[in-house]
Amino acid sequence: MSKPTLMIDFLTAAYEIGGAISLLALNGLFYLIHHHNLEYPDFYKKLYSLLEPSVLHVKYRARFFHLLDLFLSSRSVPAPT
């Protein structure tokens, strides 16, 4: 893909669907943030909104926690103010 940033609108719309699709959409946005210097200030706000007790009972919880660890161990996590 010659212009990967064209995926931003698609990924943000996919996030709104919810469930596993939201998680995969955030994974795509995370890739764009790190590899194409995308500025997406709502990334962690959207990630934190996925953290709810029901995530412990879904079939994709292992992938969720793997990606959560990846996202939160990134140097781009904003410092608390």
C-alpha positions as CSV (number, residue, x, y, z in Angstrom):
1,M,0.0,0.0,0.0
2,S,1.6,3.2,-1.1
3,K,-0.4,5.4,1.4
4,P,-1.1,3.4,4.5
5,T,-2.5,6.5,6.3
6,L,-5.6,6.1,4.1
7,M,-6.6,3.3,6.5
8,I,-7.1,5.7,9.4
9,D,-10.8,6.4,8.6
10,F,-11.5,2.7,8.1
11,L,-9.8,1.7,11.3
12,T,-11.6,4.3,13.4
13,A,-14.9,3.2,11.9
14,A,-14.1,-0.4,12.6
15,Y,-13.3,0.5,16.3
16,E,-17.0,1.7,16.7
17,I,-18.3,-1.8,15.9
18,G,-17.0,-3.1,19.2
19,G,-15.7,-6.5,20.5
20,A,-12.8,-8.2,18.8
21,I,-13.1,-5.9,15.8
22,S,-12.3,-2.9,18.1
23,L,-9.2,-4.6,19.3
24,L,-8.0,-5.4,15.8
25,A,-8.7,-1.8,14.7
26,L,-6.6,-0.5,17.6
27,N,-3.8,-2.9,16.5
28,G,-3.9,-1.4,13.1
29,L,-3.8,2.1,14.5
30,F,-0.9,1.2,16.7
31,Y,1.0,-0.1,13.7
32,L,0.3,3.3,11.9
33,I,1.4,5.2,15.0
34,H,4.7,3.4,15.2
35,H,5.6,2.8,11.6
36,H,4.2,5.9,9.9
37,N,4.3,8.5,12.7
38,L,0.5,8.8,12.9
39,E,-0.7,11.3,15.5
40,Y,-3.8,9.7,17.1
41,P,-4.3,11.3,20.6
42,D,-7.4,9.2,21.4
43,F,-5.6,5.8,21.1
44,Y,-5.2,5.2,24.8
45,K,-8.6,6.6,25.7
46,K,-10.1,4.1,23.3
47,L,-7.9,1.3,24.6
48,Y,-8.9,2.0,28.2
49,S,-12.6,2.0,27.3
50,L,-12.2,-1.6,26.2
51,L,-11.1,-2.6,29.8
52,E,-14.2,-3.9,31.4
53,P,-15.0,-7.1,33.3
54,S,-16.6,-8.8,30.3
55,V,-13.3,-8.9,28.6
56,L,-12.3,-11.8,31.0
57,H,-15.0,-14.0,29.5
58,V,-14.4,-13.6,25.7
59,K,-12.7,-16.2,23.5
60,Y,-10.1,-13.7,22.3
61,R,-8.9,-12.6,25.8
62,A,-5.4,-14.0,25.4
63,R,-4.9,-11.9,22.3
64,F,-6.4,-8.9,24.0
65,F,-4.0,-9.2,26.9
66,H,-1.1,-9.7,24.6
67,L,-1.9,-6.6,22.7
68,L,-2.7,-4.7,25.9
69,D,0.8,-5.5,27.1
70,L,2.3,-4.4,23.8
71,F,0.4,-1.1,23.8
72,L,1.1,-0.3,27.4
73,S,4.8,-1.1,27.2
74,S,5.3,1.3,24.4
75,R,7.3,4.4,24.9
76,S,4.4,6.4,23.4
77,V,2.2,6.0,26.5
78,P,1.5,9.5,27.6
79,A,2.7,10.4,31.1
80,P,0.0,11.3,33.7
81,T,-0.4,15.0,34.3
